[in-house]
Amino acid sequence: MLLIFDCDGVLVDSESLACRIDAEILTGLGFPYTPERIMAEFVGVSLKDMVARIEAAHACRLPEDFGERLNRTLFARFEEELQPIPGVKEAILALPHRRCVASSSTHDRIALSLRVTGLADLFDNVFSATEVARGKPAPDLFLHAAARLGAGPGECLVIEDSPSGVRAARAAGMPVIGFVGGGHCGPAHADRLRDAGAPVILERMADLPEMVREHAARIA
């Protein structure tokens, strides 16, 4: 079995911080977004797709250096404030299965996130949405990761915190666990993940090993 982990909101508790920064920069450019609106519309979505959606919604062009400006601020704040999801390192070390990261973020952001939180040594294989034509909720990234590691969709198990990521896993034909233990997950988040197609909801990373064992027993 191949375990496919999203990064933001699953391995690192970054979503609330990232949404605040996105909202600050967009508002400063004359596009008044709140962190809550960013959370609702763009969590789990690649930067490229977020920019395309904002430009389409406002019939505008964002500055050419928007992504650089965003990442510069984000990376500086991550260095100071980013924390791992509680219990995630212990949960991963308790699992004997192959694993990888498949994230909507860029490789630079994923590498920084894993380094700052002490998780970098746990993953030899990291895949970014920049490697595929379509980001989540399209299945491309998950299928790309599985193909690179020689696993069929039915041999994979995805751990995702966003509706877009859950839809991507389902579109790829992969079983998926919806994770709601990140700091950005409110009371209704589990329902959003269920509505997106996650049949199983994980509230604490401490419960992941047992949940994975139960899944492995079902498909054995």
C-alpha positions as CSV (number, residue, x, y, z in Angstrom):
1,M,0.0,0.0,0.0
2,L,1.1,3.5,-0.8
3,L,0.1,6.3,1.6
4,I,-0.3,9.7,-0.1
5,F,-0.2,12.6,2.2
6,D,-1.3,16.1,1.4
7,C,1.0,18.6,3.0
8,D,-0.8,21.8,4.1
9,G,-3.3,21.0,6.8
10,V,-2.3,17.4,7.0
11,L,1.4,17.3,7.8
12,V,1.8,21.0,8.7
13,D,-0.6,23.3,10.3
14,S,-0.3,26.0,7.7
15,E,-3.7,26.8,6.3
16,S,-4.9,29.5,8.7
17,L,-1.6,31.3,8.5
18,A,-1.5,31.0,4.7
19,C,-5.0,32.3,4.3
20,R,-4.3,35.3,6.4
21,I,-1.3,36.2,4.3
22,D,-3.2,35.6,1.0
23,A,-6.0,37.9,2.2
24,E,-3.5,40.6,3.4
25,I,-1.7,40.8,0.1
26,L,-4.8,40.6,-2.1
27,T,-6.5,43.3,-0.1
28,G,-3.4,45.5,-0.4
29,L,-3.7,45.1,-4.2
30,G,-7.3,46.3,-4.1
31,F,-9.0,42.9,-4.0
32,P,-10.7,42.8,-0.6
33,Y,-10.6,39.1,0.4
34,T,-11.0,37.9,4.0
35,P,-9.1,34.9,5.4
36,E,-12.4,33.1,5.7
37,R,-13.2,33.7,2.0
38,I,-9.7,32.5,1.0
39,M,-10.3,29.4,3.2
40,A,-13.7,28.6,1.6
41,E,-12.6,29.1,-2.0
42,F,-8.9,28.3,-2.3
43,V,-7.7,25.8,0.3
44,G,-6.3,22.8,-1.5
45,V,-6.0,24.7,-4.8
46,S,-2.7,25.5,-6.5
47,L,-1.4,29.0,-6.7
48,K,-1.7,28.9,-10.5
49,D,-5.4,28.0,-10.3
50,M,-6.1,30.5,-7.5
51,V,-4.6,33.3,-9.6
52,A,-6.7,32.2,-12.7
53,R,-9.9,32.1,-10.6
54,I,-9.3,35.6,-9.1
55,E,-8.4,37.1,-12.4
56,A,-11.5,35.6,-14.0
57,A,-13.8,36.7,-11.1
58,H,-12.5,40.3,-11.2
59,A,-11.8,40.6,-15.0
60,C,-8.2,41.7,-14.1
61,R,-4.6,40.7,-14.2
62,L,-2.7,40.3,-11.0
63,P,0.8,41.7,-10.9
64,E,3.4,39.6,-12.6
65,D,5.3,39.3,-9.3
66,F,2.2,38.3,-7.3
67,G,3.4,34.8,-6.7
68,E,6.9,35.9,-5.7
69,R,5.5,38.6,-3.4
70,L,3.2,36.0,-1.8
71,N,5.8,33.4,-1.3
72,R,8.4,35.8,0.1
73,T,6.0,36.9,2.9
74,L,4.7,33.3,3.4
75,F,8.1,31.8,3.6
76,A,9.3,34.3,6.1
77,R,6.3,33.7,8.4
78,F,6.6,29.9,8.0
79,E,10.2,30.1,9.2
80,E,9.0,31.8,12.4
81,E,5.6,30.3,13.1
82,L,4.9,27.1,11.2
83,Q,4.2,24.0,13.3
84,P,3.6,20.3,12.4
85,I,0.2,18.8,12.9
86,P,0.2,17.4,16.5
87,G,1.2,13.8,16.5
88,V,1.8,13.5,12.8
89,K,5.5,12.4,13.1
90,E,4.7,9.6,15.6
91,A,1.8,8.4,13.5
92,I,3.9,8.2,10.3
93,L,6.7,6.4,12.1
94,A,4.2,3.8,13.4
95,L,3.2,2.9,9.8
96,P,5.2,0.4,7.8
97,H,3.8,1.3,4.4
98,R,5.4,3.3,1.6
99,R,4.6,6.9,1.7
100,C,4.8,10.2,-0.3
101,V,3.6,13.8,-0.3
102,A,1.3,15.1,-3.1
103,S,0.6,18.8,-2.6
104,S,-0.9,21.7,-4.4
105,S,2.0,23.8,-3.2
106,T,5.3,24.4,-5.1
107,H,8.3,22.3,-4.4
108,D,10.0,25.2,-2.6
109,R,7.1,25.7,-0.2
110,I,6.8,22.0,0.5
111,A,10.5,21.6,1.2
112,L,10.4,24.6,3.5
113,S,7.3,23.4,5.3
114,L,8.8,19.9,5.9
115,R,12.2,21.3,7.0
116,V,10.9,23.8,9.5
117,T,8.6,21.2,11.1
118,G,11.2,18.5,11.3
119,L,9.4,16.2,8.8
120,A,11.7,16.3,5.8
121,D,13.5,13.1,6.7
122,L,10.3,11.1,6.6
123,F,9.6,11.6,2.9
124,D,11.9,10.5,0.0
125,N,9.2,11.2,-2.6
126,V,7.5,14.6,-2.9
127,F,5.2,15.6,-5.7
128,S,3.9,19.1,-6.5
129,A,0.9,20.2,-8.6
130,T,3.5,22.1,-10.7
131,E,4.4,18.8,-12.2
132,V,0.9,18.2,-13.8
133,A,-1.4,20.0,-16.2
134,R,-4.3,20.2,-13.8
135,G,-4.3,20.7,-10.0
136,K,-6.8,19.4,-7.5
137,P,-9.8,18.7,-7.7
138,A,-8.5,17.0,-11.0
139,P,-7.0,13.6,-10.3
140,D,-3.7,14.3,-12.2
141,L,-1.4,14.8,-9.2
142,F,-2.4,11.7,-7.3
143,L,-2.3,9.6,-10.5
144,H,1.1,11.1,-11.3
145,A,2.5,10.2,-7.8
146,A,1.1,6.7,-7.9
147,A,2.5,6.1,-11.4
148,R,5.9,7.3,-10.4
149,L,6.0,4.9,-7.5
150,G,4.5,2.0,-9.4
151,A,1.2,1.8,-7.5
152,G,-2.3,1.3,-8.9
153,P,-5.1,3.6,-7.6
154,G,-6.6,0.7,-5.5
155,E,-3.2,0.2,-3.8
156,C,-3.2,3.8,-2.6
157,L,-4.7,5.5,0.5
158,V,-4.9,9.3,0.4
159,I,-5.0,11.5,3.5
160,E,-6.5,14.9,2.7
161,D,-8.0,17.9,4.6
162,S,-9.6,19.8,1.7
163,P,-12.8,19.2,-0.3
164,S,-10.7,19.7,-3.5
165,G,-8.2,17.1,-2.4
166,V,-10.9,14.6,-1.5
167,R,-12.5,15.1,-4.9
168,A,-9.2,14.6,-6.6
169,A,-8.6,11.3,-4.7
170,R,-12.1,10.1,-5.6
171,A,-11.6,11.1,-9.3
172,A,-8.3,9.1,-9.3
173,G,-10.2,6.1,-8.0
174,M,-8.3,6.1,-4.7
175,P,-9.6,5.5,-1.2
176,V,-9.4,8.7,0.9
177,I,-9.4,9.6,4.6
178,G,-10.7,13.1,5.4
179,F,-8.6,14.8,8.1
180,V,-10.1,17.5,10.3
181,G,-7.4,18.0,12.9
182,G,-5.8,21.2,11.5
183,G,-6.2,24.5,13.1
184,H,-8.3,25.8,10.2
185,C,-11.0,23.1,10.5
186,G,-14.2,24.3,12.1
187,P,-17.2,22.3,13.3
188,A,-18.6,22.0,9.8
189,H,-15.4,20.8,8.1
190,A,-16.1,17.1,8.5
191,D,-19.4,17.5,6.7
192,R,-17.7,19.4,3.8
193,L,-15.3,16.5,3.5
194,R,-18.0,13.9,3.6
195,D,-20.0,15.9,1.0
196,A,-16.9,15.8,-1.2
197,G,-16.7,12.0,-0.9
198,A,-14.6,11.1,2.1
199,P,-16.3,8.1,3.7
200,V,-14.0,8.2,6.8
201,I,-13.1,11.2,8.9
202,L,-9.9,11.4,11.0
203,E,-9.9,13.8,13.9
204,R,-6.5,13.1,15.5
205,M,-3.3,11.9,13.9
206,A,-2.8,9.5,16.8
207,D,-5.7,7.5,15.4
208,L,-4.2,7.2,11.9
209,P,-2.2,4.0,12.4
210,E,-5.3,2.1,13.5
211,M,-7.4,3.6,10.7
212,V,-4.8,2.5,8.2
213,R,-4.6,-1.0,9.6
214,E,-8.4,-1.3,9.4
215,H,-8.2,-0.2,5.7
216,A,-5.4,-2.7,5.0
217,A,-7.4,-5.5,6.5
218,R,-10.5,-4.7,4.4
219,I,-8.5,-4.8,1.1
220,A,-6.4,-7.8,2.0
